[in-house]
Structures are given as structure tokens and as C-alpha cells.
Amino acid sequence: GLEIKNVSDDDVNAVTWGVFPAKEIIQPTVVDHASFKFWKDEAFRSWVDKWASIYEKESESYSFLHKIHDSFFLVNIVHNDFVGGDLNKCIEDFITNHKELISSIKI
């Protein structure tokens, strides 16, 4: 599918999940291009193979999950300045820099 990225295919970012005061990191991980593509495929496949399969084909839930599969994007943002950074500006800059592409997407 369509990929927009500001890193090369071999860049790796160390990230953490579940950070709580006075506790160890619950799940450290890395984010890289190959892993992200695997996660994307797994997530999108799960929406139709696992979740949609529990609903009747004529149901709104079944249709909604297939719409996600067919038209949504999985986005991964690594913003390394979590203390002084501005994640909203990071997202706004992305939207500003890709307005034409974003407006061309049919959902």
C-alpha cells in the first residue's frame, strides 16, 4: 500500500510502552520499517479474519470492520522529544506537507 515516511528503510527507533513513575519499563521495543509493515499486515488481517468473522455479513459491524480494512491507514509516529516537544505540531506539519495527497484519498 501507500507509504509516506521520513526515515529510511533501515532506520530503527527505540521506544517504550507502559512507563509509570517508580516502575520499570513494562514493554520496551523497537520500531523499524520491516516490523511496522508486519504489524500493519497483522492488524488489517485481524479486522477481517478475526473480528469481522464474528458478525453476520449484513451487520453494520461487519461492514465497518471491512471499511477499516479497505480504507484506513495505520500510522506510526515516533517523536523523541516527549518532554519539550510538540506532538500536535508534528502531526499538523505532516498534514500541511501532504494536503494534496490526503485530499486525494477516497474513503
DSSP file (Angstrom, degrees, kcal/mol; ACC not computed):
  #  RESIDUE AA STRUCTURE BP1 BP2  ACC     N-H-->O    O-->H-N    N-H-->O    O-->H-N    TCO  KAPPA ALPHA  PHI   PSI    X-CA   Y-CA   Z-CA
    1    1 A G              0   0    0      0, 0.0     2,-0.2     0, 0.0     0, 0.0   0.000 360.0 360.0 360.0-174.6    0.0    0.0    0.0
    2    2 A L        -     0   0    0      2,-0.0     2,-0.4     1,-0.0     0, 0.0  -0.439 360.0-167.9 -67.4 132.7    0.8    3.7    0.1
    3    3 A E        +     0   0    0     -2,-0.2     2,-0.4     2,-0.0    -1,-0.0  -0.992  13.0 179.7-125.9 132.7    3.8    4.6    2.4
    4    4 A I        +     0   0    0     -2,-0.4     2,-0.3     2,-0.0    -2,-0.0  -0.995  22.2 156.6-126.2 123.5    4.8    8.1    3.5
    5    5 A K        -     0   0    0     -2,-0.4    -2,-0.0     2,-0.0     0, 0.0  -0.983  42.9-153.5-147.7 156.7    7.8    8.2    5.7
    6    6 A N  S    S+     0   0    0     -2,-0.3     2,-0.3     2,-0.1    -1,-0.0   0.050  80.2  68.0-117.2  23.2   10.5   10.5    6.8
    7    7 A V  S    S-     0   0    0      4,-0.1     2,-0.1    26,-0.0    -2,-0.0  -0.900  84.6-104.9-133.3 163.5   13.0    7.7    7.7
    8    8 A S    >   -     0   0    0     -2,-0.3     3,-1.5     1,-0.1    25,-0.3  -0.426  37.9-102.3 -85.5 167.6   14.9    5.3    5.6
    9    9 A D  T 3  S+     0   0    0      1,-0.3    24,-0.4    -2,-0.1    25,-0.4   0.734 120.7  47.7 -61.7 -23.0   14.0    1.6    5.4
   10   10 A D  T 3  S+     0   0    0     23,-0.1    -1,-0.3    22,-0.1     2,-0.1   0.363  81.9 117.9-104.3   6.8   16.9    0.6    7.7
   11   11 A D    <   -     0   0    0     -3,-1.5    22,-0.7     2,-0.0     2,-0.4  -0.478  45.3-163.2 -69.9 143.5   16.3    3.3   10.5
   12   12 A V  E     -A   32   0A   0     20,-0.2     2,-0.4    -2,-0.1    20,-0.2  -0.997   5.4-164.7-130.5 134.4   15.5    1.9   13.9
   13   13 A N  E     -A   31   0A   0     18,-2.5    18,-3.0    -2,-0.4     2,-0.5  -0.977  15.4-139.2-119.2 129.7   13.9    3.8   16.8
   14   14 A A  E     +A   30   0A   0     -2,-0.4     2,-0.3    16,-0.2    16,-0.2  -0.762  32.5 173.4 -83.8 128.9   13.9    2.5   20.4
   15   15 A V  E     -A   29   0A   0     14,-2.6    14,-2.4    -2,-0.5     2,-0.4  -0.873  19.8-141.8-131.2 164.7   10.5    3.2   22.0
   16   16 A T  E     -A   28   0A   0     -2,-0.3     2,-0.4    12,-0.2     3,-0.2  -0.954   6.7-162.3-130.1 150.5    8.9    2.3   25.3
   17   17 A W  E    S+A   27   0A   0     10,-0.7    10,-1.6    -2,-0.4     9,-0.6  -0.957  70.0  24.0-126.5 146.3    5.4    1.4   26.3
   18   18 A G        +     0   0    0     -2,-0.4     8,-1.5     1,-0.2     2,-0.6   0.981  68.9 176.8  66.5  59.4    3.9    1.5   29.8
   19   19 A V        +     0   0    0     -3,-0.2    -1,-0.2     6,-0.2     6,-0.1  -0.872   5.4 170.3 -99.5 120.0    6.1    4.0   31.5
   20   20 A F    >   -     0   0    0     -2,-0.6     3,-1.7     4,-0.2     0, 0.0  -0.952  41.2 -89.4-130.1 147.6    5.0    4.7   35.1
   21   21 A P  T 3  S+     0   0    0      0, 0.0     3,-0.1     0, 0.0    -1,-0.0  -0.268 109.8   3.3 -56.6 137.2    6.6    6.6   37.9
   22   22 A A  T 3  S+     0   0    0      1,-0.2     2,-0.3     0, 0.0     0, 0.0   0.690 112.8 103.7  61.0  22.6    8.9    4.5   40.1
   23   23 A K  S <  S-     0   0    0     -3,-1.7    -3,-0.2     0, 0.0    -1,-0.2  -0.925  74.0-108.0-129.4 155.9    8.3    1.4   37.9
   24   24 A E        -     0   0    0     -2,-0.3    -4,-0.2     1,-0.1     2,-0.2  -0.385  52.1 -82.4 -73.8 160.3   10.4   -0.3   35.3
   25   25 A I        -     0   0    0      1,-0.2    -6,-0.2    -6,-0.1    -7,-0.1  -0.482  39.7-152.0 -61.9 128.1    9.5   -0.1   31.6
   26   26 A I  S    S+     0   0    0     -8,-1.5    -8,-0.2    -9,-0.6    -1,-0.2   0.892  79.2   7.5 -75.9 -39.1    6.8   -2.7   31.1
   27   27 A Q  E     -A   17   0A   0    -10,-1.6   -10,-0.7    -9,-0.1    -1,-0.2  -0.645  68.5-171.0-147.3  85.9    7.5   -3.4   27.4
   28   28 A P  E     +A   16   0A   0      0, 0.0     2,-0.3     0, 0.0   -12,-0.2  -0.499  22.0 159.5 -71.9 148.4   10.5   -1.9   25.7
   29   29 A T  E     -A   15   0A   0    -14,-2.4   -14,-2.6    -2,-0.1     2,-0.3  -0.939  33.8-120.5-155.1 174.8   10.5   -2.3   21.9
   30   30 A V  E     -A   14   0A   0     -2,-0.3     2,-0.5   -16,-0.2   -16,-0.2  -0.917  15.0-145.1-122.2 153.5   12.0   -1.0   18.7
   31   31 A V  E     +A   13   0A   0    -18,-3.0   -18,-2.5    -2,-0.3     2,-0.3  -0.982  30.0 156.1-119.3 123.2   10.2    0.4   15.7
   32   32 A D  E  >  -A   12   0A   0     -2,-0.5     4,-2.7   -20,-0.2     5,-0.2  -0.924  52.8-102.3-140.2 166.9   11.6   -0.2   12.3
   33   33 A H  H  > S+     0   0    0    -22,-0.7     4,-2.2   -24,-0.4     5,-0.2   0.904 118.1  47.4 -58.8 -47.9   10.2   -0.3    8.7
   34   34 A A  H  > S+     0   0    0    -25,-0.4     4,-1.8     1,-0.2    -1,-0.2   0.913 114.2  47.1 -63.4 -43.3   10.1   -4.1    8.4
   35   35 A S  H  > S+     0   0    0      1,-0.2     4,-3.0     2,-0.2     5,-0.2   0.917 110.5  52.7 -64.5 -42.9    8.4   -4.6   11.8
   36   36 A F  H  X S+     0   0    0     -4,-2.7     4,-2.9     1,-0.2    -2,-0.2   0.917 108.1  50.3 -60.2 -43.0    5.9   -1.9   11.1
   37   37 A K  H  X S+     0   0    0     -4,-2.2     4,-2.3     2,-0.2    -1,-0.2   0.888 111.8  48.9 -62.4 -37.9    4.9   -3.5    7.8
   38   38 A F  H  X S+     0   0    0     -4,-1.8     4,-2.5     2,-0.2    -2,-0.2   0.939 112.3  47.5 -65.6 -46.8    4.4   -6.8    9.6
   39   39 A W  H  X S+     0   0    0     -4,-3.0     4,-2.9     1,-0.2     5,-0.2   0.906 111.4  52.1 -60.3 -41.8    2.3   -5.1   12.3
   40   40 A K  H  X S+     0   0    0     -4,-2.9     4,-2.7    -5,-0.2     5,-0.3   0.949 110.8  46.3 -60.2 -49.8    0.3   -3.4    9.7
   41   41 A D  H  X S+     0   0    0     -4,-2.3     4,-2.2     1,-0.2    -1,-0.2   0.905 114.2  48.6 -60.1 -42.0   -0.5   -6.6    7.8
   42   42 A E  H  X S+     0   0    0     -4,-2.5     4,-2.1     2,-0.2    -1,-0.2   0.919 113.0  47.0 -64.9 -44.1   -1.3   -8.4   11.1
   43   43 A A  H  X S+     0   0    0     -4,-2.9     4,-1.6     2,-0.2    -2,-0.2   0.948 114.8  44.5 -64.2 -49.6   -3.7   -5.6   12.3
   44   44 A F  H  X S+     0   0    0     -4,-2.7     4,-0.9     1,-0.2    -1,-0.2   0.884 113.7  50.7 -65.2 -37.9   -5.5   -5.2    9.0
   45   45 A R  H  X S+     0   0    0     -4,-2.2     4,-3.2    -5,-0.3     3,-0.4   0.887 107.0  55.5 -65.4 -38.6   -5.8   -9.0    8.6
   46   46 A S  H  X>S+     0   0    0     -4,-2.1     5,-2.4     1,-0.2     4,-1.6   0.858  98.4  62.0 -62.9 -36.0   -7.2   -9.3   12.1
   47   47 A W  I  <>S+     0   0    0     -4,-1.6     5,-1.9     3,-0.2    -1,-0.2   0.870 120.0  23.6 -60.9 -35.8  -10.0   -6.9   11.4
   48   48 A V  I  <5S+     0   0    0     -4,-0.9     5,-0.4    -3,-0.4    -2,-0.2   0.858 126.7  45.1 -98.0 -40.6  -11.5   -9.1    8.7
   49   49 A D  I  <5S+     0   0    0     -4,-3.2    -3,-0.2    -5,-0.2    -2,-0.1   0.873 131.6  13.9 -73.4 -36.6  -10.2  -12.6    9.6
   50   50 A K  I  <5S+     0   0    0     -4,-1.6     4,-0.4    -5,-0.4    -3,-0.2   0.869 132.1  34.4-103.7 -58.5  -10.9  -12.5   13.3
   51   51 A W  I > <S+     0   0    0     -5,-2.4     3,-1.5     1,-0.2     4,-0.3   0.952 119.4  44.6 -72.0 -50.4  -13.2   -9.5   14.3
   52   52 A A  G > <S+     0   0    0     -5,-1.9     3,-1.7    -6,-0.3    -1,-0.2   0.822 103.1  68.2 -64.3 -28.7  -15.5   -9.3   11.3
   53   53 A S  G 3  S+     0   0    0     -5,-0.4    -1,-0.3     1,-0.3    -2,-0.2   0.667  91.0  61.2 -67.6 -15.0  -16.0  -13.0   11.2
   54   54 A I  G <  S+     0   0    0     -3,-1.5     2,-0.3    -4,-0.4    -1,-0.3   0.561  98.3  70.6 -87.2  -6.1  -17.9  -13.0   14.5
   55   55 A Y  S <  S-     0   0    0     -3,-1.7     2,-0.1    -4,-0.3     0, 0.0  -0.753  93.4 -99.3-108.3 155.5  -20.6  -10.7   12.9
   56   56 A E    >   -     0   0    0     -2,-0.3     3,-2.2     1,-0.1     6,-0.4  -0.451  35.7-117.5 -68.4 146.1  -23.3  -11.5   10.4
   57   57 A K  T 3  S+     0   0    0      1,-0.3    -1,-0.1    -2,-0.1    -2,-0.0   0.742 113.7  51.6 -60.4 -24.6  -22.3  -10.4    6.9
   58   58 A E  T 3  S+     0   0    0      4,-0.1    -1,-0.3     5,-0.0     2,-0.1   0.459  89.0 110.3 -90.2  -1.1  -25.2   -8.0    6.7
   59   59 A S  S <> S-     0   0    0     -3,-2.2     4,-2.0     1,-0.1     5,-0.1  -0.335  74.9-126.0 -78.6 156.5  -24.4   -6.3   10.0
   60   60 A E  H  > S+     0   0    0      1,-0.2     4,-2.9     2,-0.2     5,-0.2   0.865 111.3  56.0 -64.8 -36.3  -23.1   -2.8   10.5
   61   61 A S  H  > S+     0   0    0      2,-0.2     4,-2.5     1,-0.2     5,-0.2   0.922 106.9  48.4 -63.6 -44.6  -20.2   -4.1   12.5
   62   62 A Y  H  > S+     0   0    0     -6,-0.4     4,-1.9     1,-0.2    -1,-0.2   0.928 114.5  46.2 -60.0 -46.5  -19.1   -6.4    9.7
   63   63 A S  H  X S+     0   0    0     -4,-2.0     4,-2.2     1,-0.2    -2,-0.2   0.907 111.7  51.7 -63.5 -42.7  -19.3   -3.6    7.2
   64   64 A F  H  X S+     0   0    0     -4,-2.9     4,-2.3     1,-0.2    -2,-0.2   0.923 109.3  49.0 -61.7 -45.7  -17.5   -1.2    9.4
   65   65 A L  H  X S+     0   0    0     -4,-2.5     4,-2.1     1,-0.2    -1,-0.2   0.864 111.8  49.1 -65.2 -35.8  -14.6   -3.6   10.0
   66   66 A H  H  X S+     0   0    0     -4,-1.9     4,-2.4    -5,-0.2    -1,-0.2   0.856 108.2  54.4 -70.1 -33.9  -14.3   -4.2    6.3
   67   67 A K  H  X S+     0   0    0     -4,-2.2     4,-2.1     2,-0.2     5,-0.4   0.915 108.0  49.8 -64.8 -41.5  -14.3   -0.5    5.7
   68   68 A I  H  X S+     0   0    0     -4,-2.3     4,-2.1     1,-0.2    -2,-0.2   0.955 112.4  47.8 -58.1 -49.4  -11.4   -0.1    8.1
   69   69 A H  H  < S+     0   0    0     -4,-2.1    -2,-0.2     1,-0.2    -1,-0.2   0.886 118.2  40.5 -58.2 -41.1   -9.5   -2.9    6.3
   70   70 A D  H  < S+     0   0    0     -4,-2.4    -1,-0.2     1,-0.1    -2,-0.2   0.713 130.9  16.6 -85.0 -21.9  -10.2   -1.3    2.9
   71   71 A S  H  < S+     0   0    0     -4,-2.1    -3,-0.2    -3,-0.2     2,-0.2   0.505  95.4  94.4-136.4  -3.8   -9.7    2.4    3.5
   72   72 A F     <  -     0   0    0     -4,-2.1     2,-0.4    -5,-0.4    -4,-0.0  -0.540  56.6-138.7 -93.9 162.0   -7.9    3.2    6.8
   73   73 A F        -     0   0    0     -2,-0.2     2,-0.6     2,-0.0    -2,-0.0  -0.906   9.3-135.3-114.7 144.4   -4.2    3.8    7.3
   74   74 A L        -     0   0    0     -2,-0.4     2,-0.4     2,-0.0   -34,-0.1  -0.898  28.1-163.2 -96.8 127.0   -2.0    2.6   10.1
   75   75 A V        -     0   0    0     -2,-0.6     2,-0.5     2,-0.0    -2,-0.0  -0.909  12.9-168.7-117.7 137.6    0.1    5.4   11.3
   76   76 A N        -     0   0    0     -2,-0.4     2,-0.5     2,-0.0    -2,-0.0  -0.987   6.7-175.2-125.7 120.8    3.2    5.2   13.5
   77   77 A I        -     0   0    0     -2,-0.5     2,-0.6     2,-0.1    -2,-0.0  -0.970   6.9-172.7-119.5 122.1    4.7    8.4   15.0
   78   78 A V        +     0   0    0     -2,-0.5     2,-0.6   -63,-0.0    -2,-0.0  -0.959   7.9 176.5-111.6 114.2    7.9    8.4   16.9
   79   79 A H        -     0   0    0     -2,-0.6     6,-0.1     1,-0.1     3,-0.1  -0.936  10.9-167.4-121.1 105.8    8.5   11.8   18.5
   80   80 A N  S    S+     0   0    0     -2,-0.6     2,-0.8     1,-0.2     3,-0.2   0.522  72.0  73.9 -79.4  -6.4   11.6   11.7   20.6
   81   81 A D     >  +     0   0    0      1,-0.2     4,-2.0     2,-0.1    -1,-0.2  -0.557  51.9 154.2-104.4  69.1   11.2   15.0   22.4
   82   82 A F  T  4 S+     0   0    0     -2,-0.8    -1,-0.2     2,-0.2     5,-0.1   0.652  70.5  48.4 -74.1 -14.2    8.5   13.9   24.8
   83   83 A V  T  4 S+     0   0    0     -3,-0.2    -1,-0.2     1,-0.0    -2,-0.1   0.918 132.0  10.1 -88.1 -52.8    9.4   16.5   27.4
   84   84 A G  T  4 S+     0   0    0      2,-0.0    -2,-0.2     0, 0.0    -3,-0.1   0.405 105.2 106.6-109.1   1.8    9.8   19.7   25.4
   85   85 A G     <  -     0   0    0     -4,-2.0     2,-0.4    -6,-0.1    -3,-0.0  -0.119  62.4-134.1 -79.2 175.9    8.3   18.6   22.1
   86   86 A D     >  -     0   0    0      1,-0.1     4,-1.9     2,-0.0     3,-0.3  -0.812  18.4-179.5-134.0  91.2    5.0   19.4   20.4
   87   87 A L  H  > S+     0   0    0     -2,-0.4     4,-2.2     1,-0.2     5,-0.2   0.855  84.1  58.1 -61.7 -36.6    3.4   16.2   19.0
   88   88 A N  H  > S+     0   0    0      1,-0.2     4,-3.0     2,-0.2    -1,-0.2   0.913 106.0  49.0 -60.6 -41.3    0.4   18.3   17.7
   89   89 A K  H  > S+     0   0    0     -3,-0.3     4,-3.0     2,-0.2     5,-0.2   0.893 107.9  55.0 -64.7 -39.0    2.8   20.4   15.6
   90   90 A C  H  X S+     0   0    0     -4,-1.9     4,-1.8     2,-0.2    -1,-0.2   0.926 112.9  41.8 -58.1 -45.3    4.5   17.2   14.3
   91   91 A I  H  X S+     0   0    0     -4,-2.2     4,-2.5     2,-0.2    -2,-0.2   0.918 114.2  51.2 -69.5 -44.3    1.1   16.0   13.1
   92   92 A E  H  X S+     0   0    0     -4,-3.0     4,-2.8     1,-0.2    -2,-0.2   0.902 109.1  51.5 -59.8 -41.3    0.0   19.4   11.8
   93   93 A D  H  X S+     0   0    0     -4,-3.0     4,-2.6     2,-0.2    -1,-0.2   0.907 108.9  51.0 -62.4 -41.5    3.2   19.7    9.8
   94   94 A F  H  X S+     0   0    0     -4,-1.8     4,-1.0    -5,-0.2    -2,-0.2   0.943 112.2  46.1 -60.1 -47.6    2.6   16.3    8.3
   95   95 A I  H >< S+     0   0    0     -4,-2.5     3,-0.6     1,-0.2    -2,-0.2   0.922 113.6  49.2 -62.0 -44.7   -0.9   17.2    7.3
   96   96 A T  H >< S+     0   0    0     -4,-2.8     3,-0.9     1,-0.2    -1,-0.2   0.903 112.0  48.3 -60.9 -42.1    0.3   20.6    5.9
   97   97 A N  H 3< S+     0   0    0     -4,-2.6    -1,-0.2     1,-0.2    -2,-0.2   0.635 121.2  35.7 -75.2 -13.7    3.1   19.0    3.9
   98   98 A H  T <X S+     0   0    0     -4,-1.0     4,-2.8    -3,-0.6    -1,-0.2   0.045  74.3 125.1-128.4  26.6    0.8   16.3    2.4
   99   99 A K  H <> S+     0   0    0     -3,-0.9     4,-2.8     1,-0.2     5,-0.2   0.897  76.2  49.8 -55.8 -45.7   -2.5   18.2    1.9
  100  100 A E  H  > S+     0   0    0      1,-0.2     4,-1.0     2,-0.2    -1,-0.2   0.934 114.3  44.3 -62.4 -45.7   -2.8   17.3   -1.8
  101  101 A L  H >> S+     0   0    0      1,-0.2     4,-0.6     2,-0.2     3,-0.6   0.935 114.3  49.6 -63.9 -46.1   -2.2   13.6   -1.2
  102  102 A I  H >< S+     0   0    0     -4,-2.8     3,-1.1     1,-0.2    -2,-0.2   0.907 109.7  50.8 -60.9 -42.6   -4.5   13.5    1.8
  103  103 A S  H 3< S+     0   0    0     -4,-2.8    -1,-0.2     1,-0.2    -2,-0.2   0.722 104.7  59.1 -70.1 -18.9   -7.3   15.2   -0.1
  104  104 A S  H << S+     0   0    0     -4,-1.0     2,-0.4    -3,-0.6    -1,-0.2   0.615  80.5 104.8 -83.8 -10.8   -7.0   12.7   -2.9
  105  105 A I    <<  -     0   0    0     -3,-1.1     2,-0.6    -4,-0.6   -34,-0.0  -0.565  62.8-147.9 -76.1 126.5   -7.7    9.7   -0.7
  106  106 A K              0   0    0     -2,-0.4    -2,-0.1     1,-0.1    -1,-0.0  -0.840 360.0 360.0 -97.8 123.5  -11.2    8.3   -1.3
  107  107 A I              0   0    0     -2,-0.6    -1,-0.1     0, 0.0   -36,-0.1   0.359 360.0 360.0-114.5 360.0  -12.8    6.8    1.8
